[in-house]
Structures are given as structure tokens and as C-alpha cells.
Amino acid sequence: MAYQWVRNLAGIQNHYQEIQESQMYKLNSAVKALLFSVAGLYSVLLVFIAPAHAVMEGHDDFVRAVDPALGISVQLGRWNGAINLVYDPDGAPDLFSDADEFLVLLAEAAAEWELVSGIEFNVVGTDPDVPDDDGAGPDNLDGLVRVFWGSAGGAAGRAGPDADFYDSDVGYFPYIDGAVELNQNPDIVKSSAELVGVLVHELGHLMGLGHSDNPASIMYANPYNQLLHPRADDIQAARTLYGNGSLVIEDINQPIAQWLYAPYADAPDSELTFLFKPNQAIDSGAFISVGSDVPVPVITESTQNAGFVRFNFGGIGNFTNDTAIDIDATVIFVDPFGYIYDIRDTELFCNVSTACGGGWISVGTASAIKTIPGEWTVHVVDDTKQSNLLTLQFSVATQTAFNQPPQAAVTVTGAGNNSVTISLDVTDADSSSIDVIWHAHGNLGDQDNDGFLDTNITDSVQSGQTIDRTLSFLSVDTHTLYVELNDDGVRYDGSKPDSSSAGRGFQSLLAITVDLPVASAEDVTVVSTFAGGNIDAGNGSGAGDNNSLSAVVDSIATSRSLQLITTSDQSSTSAQFFAGAILDNGTTTATDFLNNDNITIAGSLVPNTADVGKAGEIYVVLISNVAPTYLDTDGNFQLWNSLSLKRLEPAFEITTLGAIEKFPVFSGKVQSGLYRVFLGYKLLEGGPLHFNAKAFRVNVD
């Protein structure tokens, strides 16, 4: 009976196929960030290790590095201008021997970061004589980032910036040069798509990003996956360092429309008669397996990690086939986000009146694929005819776990014309100890008595504690202060145990911009790499905004009675659900809005009379054309991968259910699409789930 609710909720058995065909629909929750992770990154072949050189504070007060990156070094750095890339083609493998074609791929990788952040790249051109200034001091750097071929330490690539002398006016080491080294071994990178993925990852290091703990990140590096585009974790990090890019992104957790795979139309039935079907030689059609020829339609936690995930072709041809089959085909693996994960060329060949088949193409290790839960799709296409020969889906029903980054609620108040007091309420989901690293402006002195002027201030706190600092700037102007939050939990440490040589990245970074003197919330902007953080900007705690939202929820939560109230076990219920939506906290509810409108959706529950006074849980499911999500107790929307009630979490835990319960569902800007809301509740002591089987629908033109 639980599955019946899933069917009623969505009608989305093919919702991940819809991702590939639809535009990007974005939700921006003001309750908290709309977060869900569809995890995964680089493949076994893309062995990314970051540092080519260690980072250390030198006597000349500059960082000598090929990739310091936040968290790799003890110092913060960023570029203050465009990054100039010059390509040295010497030693390029045959596949990338055309320098002009390589420049196109390099520009493509750079454009991905420019699309989602404010970084700027200039692909200057090709120069086999561009100097190798590795190890040079800031005064001897030419500002040209050399992109070249070498051994890369056995990795697919490694990269990073070189820094100028420490700048006390900004509180960090400005990056002014660097290098990107690619592995010239032809067995390492075997396609243009793979190379772009390598370059996107390495350019992330060049920008100052280390390796991420989050599997849903292109900067993640263990196990090695092969995602080709930045994900939410990467985008938010780049935006914190460099601001927004050319693309307006309301919700970084939604797919980027430009990167979605658009399948060809299906080939005519006459071309599919003898493809991927059982025949006299092969007793099965196409299927997915793991390290064997046994079909595995669902990959779970218990699926073996050893072995590769395979696409098996099944039967090709038949004794009744009167025409030989010879198709140059491409196998395309599409991840649950709708992005291409891997592309493999193959040949579908079988003689006349012959039953052929068997064979397989692997996509990656099971341990890597397990980090990307959701519905996967395999397309076999004929590029010559631009037709789709097969669409095959399989599920990855796993959960990813990693050391969660700390977060902080931020309050900024004026403390004079050129000073502010910043209060951080710091929390960590893993209850780890946290280092708060302030990259303050000005001369900090030598507080640690090591004989060098300090370049940061560190406070050590426990989860749940508050830290305050009053900081002065050098002028009454607009300034940006960076604050790192790093816990002491177990993190990805690189290719060797207890080693950070592979480039640990920062966990959380706050960019706090103040327009001095600070007099109101409009004078403060806070951006965090942890997009789910509860951040207040200005003179207060933000309570006024919460009260305003509460008033709106109270006014619209009972606007419309929802229909077809039922239960998961089909028992009778007298429960009632209501919902309403409103534009810009106005006075009139509606269900039709326009693209980019700022709306609030609220709901309410009238439980069974016998349930009033008991402990209960309220559930909120929101479905767009992109994917089904549910609201969790932190106010974040999570991807509901499995569509199983066992994987559905409550949005609100109520100690004592009242005669009516009102609650927020969503608040923020929306883009064109249809949004469907389902509400439910059940008692903590047990019993069925009560829910509306007919959705509350909000349409955005």
C-alpha cells in the first residue's frame, strides 16, 4: 500500500527521463536552502592528486606553491583578476596532438567555472617556449599559467596557483601565477570528454579549491569517479571565493540546463528488431551487472564493491535476420542528475542469419557508482543517423556518508565607522571540535610568537558555542572578510594514509562583505560554501523575518482543502489537510504565478480526533519536473531517490499534536514549471501514514 502513495504522488515512473527533456527548474527555499545530493565524481583512471609542491610560510612572507588551495596550506588565497592560460603542446599524446582542438577543450572546461562563478579565464594561445617558472618567487613570475604535458606524478593531472606576497589590506595571499600538468600517458585519458573532466577538476585546484569530502563534488577524489561538471558543493565554493557567474542560479542543487543530456529520437522499429533481445545464442536482452554476467537491476549497499558496473548487450542478430548488422554505436551513461557520466564507442556487428551477442562495456567500479544514488540511464545511439537504439535504466539505492562541514549563523553589527563585531553561532553535525580561522585585514602582529607576522587568527570552539570578534578595517569602504570553519573529524587525506599531499580542501568558508559604516542589514552580505547555513546579516538576529514568515504561514495555511485523504494501509481516516500559496507576502492566495515570482507555500493538518494530544510527525513532499523531494527537519529539501516510504523523513516532529497544525512548506523564487505538494502525518507510536492522494498544484508560467 505504501507504493500506492508513491504512484499517486508523482506519476513519475520516468521522472529522470524527464530531466533530460525539460528545462532547469529551480527552487530557492527561504526556510533553508533546498539541498539534495546526487553524489559522485571521477573514475579509476582519473587519479587526481593536487599538490605538486608543499605550501609553507617562508621567511620572505609569500607562499611558494603549485596548488595551495584552502585547507592544503595554512593560508587563504584567491585570484584578484583573470587567470591567463598558455598551452605548451610539447609531449602531447597522439589523441590530443592538434593544438587548436586542445585549446577548444581547455576553453570549454574554463567556461564551466565562468558560467557558475565570477572567475575569469583568458586562454591566451599556444607557446611551446612558455617558461617553466616553478619555484620562482613572486617578483620573478610572469603571470602566465603554463598548461603542459608531463608525468603528473602518475595522476591524470595536477594543478594549482602560485601566490604573491601576503597582502594585509585584503587578509590573504593573492594568486598571480600557477601551472596545470596533464599526464602524457595515452592510456590515462582516452577521450575528449575525459580530458574536459580532468581540466575542470584541475582548474578548480588552480582557482584555489582543494579536494572535497563530499562525494557530490567534482573536487571529490576517492573513490575516483568521472563526473564532468561542477556540482553544488563546487559551485558554492567557487561563488564564495569569486561571486556569481554569468548564469543566474536560484538553486545550485538543481541541474544546469546547458549540461543536461538530450537523447536522440528513437530509431524506427525496423532497425531495432534484432538488437538487444534474446536470440538463439543469448537468452537475455540488455542488462546491467556488477563484475559478472548476472543481472543486477538495483545496486545496493550490499552489492560487491569489487568489479566494474557493466552494461551487457544481450542478443544481437537472429537466424531470421536477412541483413547483416554493422553499426558504429555509442554507449552513453547518464547519471541521476541528467548529466553524461561516460561515453564509450562500440560496434554492433552480426552477419546475415546469425545469432550474435554477449560482451559488455564497463562504466566504473561499483564503489564509485555507489556514491551516486538514484536512477541511471544507459543510451545506445547511432550517431550517424542521430537515433536512439536503446534506453535502459538501473537504480543505485545507496546512501552516502562523509564528514559533514561545520556551519555558522552569522550576525554582524557596526562597532564604529571602520569596525564591526561579528558573532558566529558555530555548529557541527558530527559534534567535532572546530577551528574558526579569521583572515582579518591589517597588521595582526605575532600573536603565536613564532617570529613571523601572523596572517590569520584562530579560535578553537566546540559545536554549539558562539564566538565574537570585533575587527577593524583600514578604511571606511566596502571590504570582504573570509572566515574558515574546519572541524577535526576524519577527512579525505589523499592517496596515502595520514597525508594531505593530495590536496584537502576547506570545509566551510564564509565571505562576509561589509559596506562601512554598518548601520543596517543592507550593509552586509554573507556567502557561505555551506549553502544550508542559517545566516543573518545586519544589526539583528533576523527574528523579524521569522515573525513575518510565521504570520504569512498562519494566514494562508488553511486556504484550500486538499482532496482524496487516505492512509498507507487503506484504513479510514477523518484527517484533513489544507494548503495555500501567496505572492510576495501579499493578501491574496493563488495557485498560478509567473517565472521568478517570490512565493510562499504553507500547509496545515487537522488530525484524527483520537490523535490530538499525541506525538506525531508531519511529512512534506514537493515534486517538480526535475525530481521528487521531501522536506527534512532542518528545513532542507532532500532528493527522494528510492520513492520508498522507508526512505521518507519527517519535516516536523510534534511532541503534542494540536487540533490544527500549521507549517511552512516553501518560500522563495520559483521558475516556470508545475509543482505538486503532498502532505502527510503519522503518530510516533506507530500506525498508518495519513496523506492527500491528490496534489496541491502550483503552476508557474
N, C-alpha and C positions, 0 to 999 in steps of 0.2 A: 504493500500500500504506500510505502514511502516513495517508491519510484513513480507512483501516480502523480504525486505532487510535483516531482521534477518535470514530468511531461506537461502538466498543466501550467507550471511556472513559465516554462521557456518556449516550448515548441521549437527547440533549438538543437535538435539532434545534429544538425550540420552547422552549428554556430561558428566553429572555427573556419569552415569553408567560407562563411560569410565575411569573416575578417579579411580574406584575400580579395573580396569583391567590393567591399564597402570603403567609404572614405573614413578618415580618422575621426572618431567621436571622442570628445574629451570632457571629463567631469572634473570640476575643481571644488572639492569639499571644504567649506569654511569651518565645518565642525572639527575636522582634522584632515590631513592630506589623504587623498584617495590612493591608497598604496596596495599594489599587489605585485608579486614577483613571479615571473615566468622564467625560471633560472637557467643559467648555463653559460659556458664560453668555449675557449679554444680547444682544438683537438690534440691528440697524442703527438702529432707531427709538429704542432706549433708550440715548441718548447720555449716559452718566453721567460728570460731572466733579465732583470732590469740593470743592475749596476755594471758598468764597465770599470768603474773606479770607485773607491771608497770616498766618503764625504767626511771631511773633518774641518774643524775650526782652526785655521792656520795663523801663524804669527803675523801675516800680512792682512789679517781680518777680511779674507774672502774665502768663498767656498770653491775648491777645485774639484770638479766632478763631471762625469758624463751623464749622470742622472741622479741628482739628489732626491727629488720628489718628496713630498710631505711624508714624514714618518720614516723615510730611509735615512735622512740626515736629521741632525738635531735642529735644523734651521728651516724656516719657511722661505719659499721663493716663488716668484712668478714673473712672467714676461710683461713689460710695460709698453711694448709695441709689437709690430708684426714680426713673425718668425720667417726668416729668409732661408729657403731650402735650395741647395745646389746639388745636382746629381753628378756623381763620379761613376761612369759606366764600366770602368776597368774591372775585369774579372766576373762580369755578369754571366750567369748560366745561359745556355742557348735559348731557353724559353723566353728570356727577357733581354735578348740581345739587341732588340730595337729600342734605342734610347728614347725616341719620340713616344712610342707606345708606353714605355715605363713612366714618362712624365705625366701622361694622361692618367695612369693608375695612381700615381702619387698625388696628383691634384684631386682625384676622386676621394681618396682617403682623407686628405686635408679638408675637403668640402664638408665631410660629415661632421667634423668638430665645429666648423664655422656655422653650420646650419643650426646647431643646438646650443652654441655658446658664443661669447663675444671675442674669442680668439681669432687672430687673422694670420693667414699664411700667404707668403709670396713664393711661388715656385719659379725661381729665377731662371733656371735652364740647366744645360749640361756643360760641365767643365771637368775634363779628366785631370786638370792641373790644380784644382781647388786644393789649397793647403790643408794638411792634417795638423791642426793646432792643438791636438790633445796634450794636456798637461801645461799649456801656456797660462800665464797669469792674465788677469783682466786687461791689462794695458796692451797685451800682445794678441788679443783675439780680434778676428776680422768681422765678426757678426754674421758669418755665413755658416749655416748648419750643413755639414757635409753628409750626404746620403750616399753610402757606398757599400760594396760587397766585400765580405771577408769571412772569417770563420764564425764570428758572433759567439765565440765561446761554446760552440756546439748547439746553440739555440737557433730558432728561426730568425730571431733578430734581437737587438738590444739597443737602447737609446736613452738619451737624457740631455739636460741642459748644462751649460757652464754659467756660473754666476759672477756678477760684478762684485765690487767691494760692498760691504754692508751699508745700507742707506738708512740712517736713523730717522730721516724725515718720513719714511713710509713704514719702517719697522720690519723690513725683510731684505733678503739678498735678491736684487733684480737679476733675472736671467738675460744674458746677452749673446750666447752662442751655444753650441752643442753638437751632437753627432747622432746619426742613425746608421747602424751597421746591420746589414742583411746577410744571411748565410748563402754563400755561393754554391753550396752543395745542391745539385739538381734534384736529389731525392728528398729534399726537405720541403720545398714549396713547389707544388706541381700544377698550379693553375693561376690564372689572373685573379680569380675570386679569392683564393687563399692569400695571394700577395696583398690584396687590398685589406684583408682582415689583419694580416701581420702589421701592415703600415698603420692602420687605425690604432692598434694596440700600442705600437712603438711611438707614434706621435702623441698618444696620451702620456707616455713617460716624458717625452720632450716638453710637454706643457707643464709637467710637474706632478703628475699623478703616479702614485706607486701602485702596487698590486692590492687589489681589494679582497676583503674576506667574504664578500657577498657573491655567491655563485651567479646571481643575476647581474653580472657586470662584465663588460668586455675587458676590464682590467683584472679580472679573476684569472688565476693561472694554475690551479691544481684541484681536481684533475683537469688536464688540458682539453678544453672544448674548442669549438671553432665558430662561435658566433661572429658575424661580420659587421655588426653595427653597435654603437654605444647604446647602453640600456639606462634605465632610470638612475641607477647608482652613479654611473659615469657622467650622465648629463648634469645631474645636480652638483656633482663635484666640480665640473668644468664651469658651470654657471656661477658657483660660489666664488671661484677664482677670477672669472673673466666676464661675468654678467651674461645677459641673454644674447642669443644669436639672431640670425635673420628670420628664423621660424618662430612664430608666436606659439608657445606651448602652454596650454592651460593645465594640462596634466601629463607630467613626464612619464607616467606609468602606462599610458595608452600608446599603441603602436604609432610610429611615424608613417604617415600615408605614403610618402615618397619611397619608403623602403619595403613596402608590402609586396609580396609576390602575386602577380596577376596571371593565373593559368590561362593557357590557350583553350579555345573551344574544343569539345570532344570530337575525336575523329569519327567519320561515318561508321556505322555498324559493320559494313562490309570489310573494313580494314581491321576490325577487332575480332573477327570470327575465330582466328587461330592464334590469338595472343593471350598469355597468362591464364590459360584454362587447363584443366586435366586433359590428358590425351593418352594414347596407348603406351607412352613411355613414362609419363609423370602423372601421379594420381592426385595432384592437387593444383589449385590455382596459385596465384602470387600470395605470399605471406611474409610475415616478419618473424625472425628467430634470433636467438642470442647464442652465439658460439656453437650452433648445431643446426640440423635441418628439422627441428621440432618447432612447430608454430608457437609463437608467444605473442598473442594479441595485446596483452597488457603486461607492462614491465612494472614490477612492484619492488618494495624494499627487499623481498626475499629472492628476487631474481639474481642469479650469479653475477658477480662483478667481473669475473674473468671472461674473456671472449668479447667479440665485437657484435654489435647490433647489426643484423643483416636484413637486406631486402632480397627475398628469394623469388625468382622469376616464375616458377611454376612451369606449366607446359607451353611450348611454342610449336606451332605446326600440328599436323594431323595426317593420317593416311588418306583422308579425303581432300587434302589441300592440293589444288591443281596449279598453284602458282608459287614459285619459290618466295620465301620471305627474306628480305635483306634490307634492314632499316638501321641507319645510323641514329641511335636514340640517345637521349639524355635522361638520367635519373636525378630528380631534384627532391631533396629532403627539405621540408618546410616545418619549422618549429611551431610550437603553440601560439607564438606571438604573430605568426603570419609572415615571418622573415625566412629567406633562404638560409639553410644551415649548411648544406653541402650540395655540390653538383658533380656528377660523375658521368663521363661518356661511356657508352657501351654499344654493342652491335647485336641486333636481334636478327639471327640468321637461321634458316632451316630450308633444306631442299624440298623440291616438289614431292608430294605424297610421303612425307617423312614426319615422324613424331619426334620432335626435339624438346629440349628443355633442361631444367636443372640450372645450376650456377647461382651465384649470389653476388651482391655488392655490399660491402660493409660501410657503415656511416660513422662509427666511433665506438669506443669502449662502453660497456654497459654502465660502468661507474660514472662516466662523463654524462651519458644520456640521462641518468637518474637525477642529475642536478637540474633538469629542465622538465618539470612535471606538466602534464596537460595532454591535449590531443595533437598528435603529429600527423602530417600528411606526406605521402610519397606520390610524386607525379612522374610518370614516364612519358616523355614527349618526343615528338618528331619535329625537330626544329626546321627541317627543310620545308615541311608542309604546314608548320606552325599549328600543330594539332596535338591534343592531349590523348594519349593512348591508354592511360590507366590512372586512376586515383585510388589510393589505398591508405587507410587510416589505421593508426595504432595509438594506444594510450600509455602514458607514463604516470602511474598512480603512486607517486612518492612524495615525501616531504623533505625539504632541505633544512639544514640546521647549521648555524655558524655563530661566531661570537658577535652579538648584537652591539652596534655602536652606542656610546653614551649620547644623551641628548640634554638640552637645557632650555628652560623657559627664561627668556631674556627680558629684563626691564632696564631701560635707560632713562636717567633723569639728568637734567642740567645741574652743574656744580660750579657755575661761573661762565664767563664769556668763552673761554677756551678749554673748559674741563667738563667731564661727565662722570657720573657714578653709574657703573654697570653692575647689575645684580644677576647672577646666574643660579637658577634652581636646577642643579645637576642630578640626573637620574641615569641609572644603567639597568637594563632589563636583566642582566646576569649578576647584578649586585656586586660588581667588581669595584676596586679602587680606581680612581680617575685622576689623571694629571690634567689640570687646566693650564694651558700654555698661552700666555698673553704676549702677542707680538706688538708691544707698545711702541709708540713713537718717542723720539728724543733720546738723550743720553741716560742710560739706565744705571751707569756705574758698574762696579764689580761686586755685586751682592753675594756671589758664591766664592769670592776670594781665590780665584784660580789664576789671577794675574792678567786676565783679559777683560775688556769691557763686555758686559752682558748684552746679548741681542734678544733676550726674552725673559719673562718672569713666569715661574711655575708655581702653582698652588696644587697641593695634593688633597683631595676630598674623597668622601665616601658617598655612595649613592643616596640621594635624599637630602644631602646637605646643600646649603646656599653659600656662595662666595661673592663678596662685594669688593670692587676696586674702584677708586677714583683715579682717573687718568687725565693727564693734561696733554694738549696738542700744542704745536709750535705757533699756530696762528688761528685767528678766527676765520675759518674757511670750511670747506667740505673735506672730510677725511674718512678713510676706511681703515678700520682696525680688524685684524684677523686674530681669532682665538681658536686654538686646537683643543679638542677633548679626546683623550686617549685613555682607554682602560688597560688594566694589567691582565686581562683574560688571555686565554690561549688563542693565538692568531696564526694565520698563514705566514710561515717564516722562510719560504724559499725552497730551493731544491735540495738543501742539506739541512738536517736537524739542527736546531738551535742556531740557525744562521739567517740573517736578514739580507744576505747578499743578493737575493732575488728581487728585492725592492718592495718591502712592506709599505703600504700606503697609509695615509692618515685614516682615522675612523670618522670623526666628525670635525667639521670646520665651520666656524661662524664668521661671516663677513658682516661687520657692523659699521654702517655708513652713517655719520653724523654731520648735520649741517649746523655748524656752531653760530651763535649760542643755541643750545637745545631748549626750546620753550614748549613744544607740543609733539604729539606723535608724528606729525608731518615732517619733523626734522630728523627722523630716524628711520633707517631701513635695515632690516636684518635678513640675511640669506644664509641658509644652512645646508650642508651636504646631507644632513638627516632631515629629509623633507617632511617627516612626520612630527617634527619637534613642535612644541607649543611655544610660540614666540610672540612676545608682546613688545611693541615698540612705542616709546614715548614716556610720558610722565607717570603713567599709572599701571595697574595690573591687568587692564583690559576687562575689568568686571562690567563696565558699561556695555561693551559689545555683547557679553554673555547675557546680560539682562535684556538687551534688545532682542537677541535671538530667542530667548525664552518667551518674551511677550509675543513674538510672531508665531512661535510654535503653539502657544496657548490659543491664539486667535484662529488658526487655520486647521488645527489637528482634527476637528470634528466636521469638516466642511462637507465631505461626501461619504456616504455609507458604502462600504465595499460589499461585493456580492459573492455568492456561492461559498459561504463559510462552511468548512468541512474539517475533518480530522484525519490524521495519518492512519488510523485503524478503522475509519468509516463509522465510528460511534457518533451518536447525536451530540450536538453542542448548541448552546444558546449564546455563545460568544459573538461579539460584534467588533468589526474593525472599521475605522474611518481614516481618511487621508485628505490632504489638501495641498495646493501649491499656490505660491504668490510671487509676484514680480517686485523686486526692489523693496521688500518690506512694506508694500502698499496696503491698500484696504480691500482690494477685490481679488478673490481667488479665481484661478483659471486652470486649464489643462493644456492650452495652446500658447506657445511662446515663440520668440524669434531667436535666431542664431546669436550667440554671445550675450543673451539676457542673463541677468543675475537673479536667480530664483531661490526660493526656499521651499522644501517639501517637508511636511510633518505628518505624523500618524498618531492614532490613538487606539486604545484597546478597552473594550468593556468585557471583562472575563465572565465566565460562568459564575453565577451567584455563589455556588459552593466553593469556588476557588478564591473568592475575595478573602484577604487576610492571610493567605498562604504565600510562601516563597515561590517565585516564578522567574522564567527567562523569556525575554521578548526577542524575536528574530526579525531582521530586515534583509530582504533580498532585492537587489536592484539589477535589472538586466537591460543592457543597451545592445546595439547591433554588434558590439565588439565582443562581449563576454558576459557571463553571469558572475556577479559578485555578491558578497554578503558583508554587512557592517559588523565589525568586531567591537569589543568593549572599550577599546582605545579610541574609537571614533574613526577607524580606518576601514576602507573597503578592501577586502581581500578577494583574490580570484578564487571562485568556487570550481576548482578543476574537475573533481570527480562527479559532481552533481549527486552526491550521496548525502543523505541526512546525517550520517555518522561523521561527515567532514564539515558539517554546518555548525558554526559557532554563534552564540547569542550576542546581540548588540547591547542588551541591557539586562542586568541581574537585579531583580527587585526582591528585597527582603520580605516585604509585605505588600501583596497586590491590593491596590485600591479599587474602588468601584469603577474608576476610569483612570487610565494611564496615558499621558500624552508625552510624545518624544519627538526629537528631530530625526529626520531621515537624510536630508541632503541640503546643503546651502552653498551656492557658488554659481559660477558661469557655466552655461551649457552650450553645446554646439548642435547643429542640425542632427536630428535623429529621433527615434522613438524610445522612450524609457518606460520600463514596466516595473512596478513596485508591488511586492508581496510581503505581507506581514504575518507573523505567527507568534504563538506563545505556548509554553507548556510549564507544568509545575515542576519544581525542583525535586519533589518526592517521587516523580515518575508520572506515567500516563501519556496519552497521545499528544501530538502536536496539533494545535488548532490553527487554521490559516484560511486566507481568502484564495480560492482557486481561480478567481477572475481578477486579473491585474488592475491596479490603479495606473492608468496610462497617462503619460505626459508627452506631448508631441512638440518638437522644436523644428520650425521651418527654417 
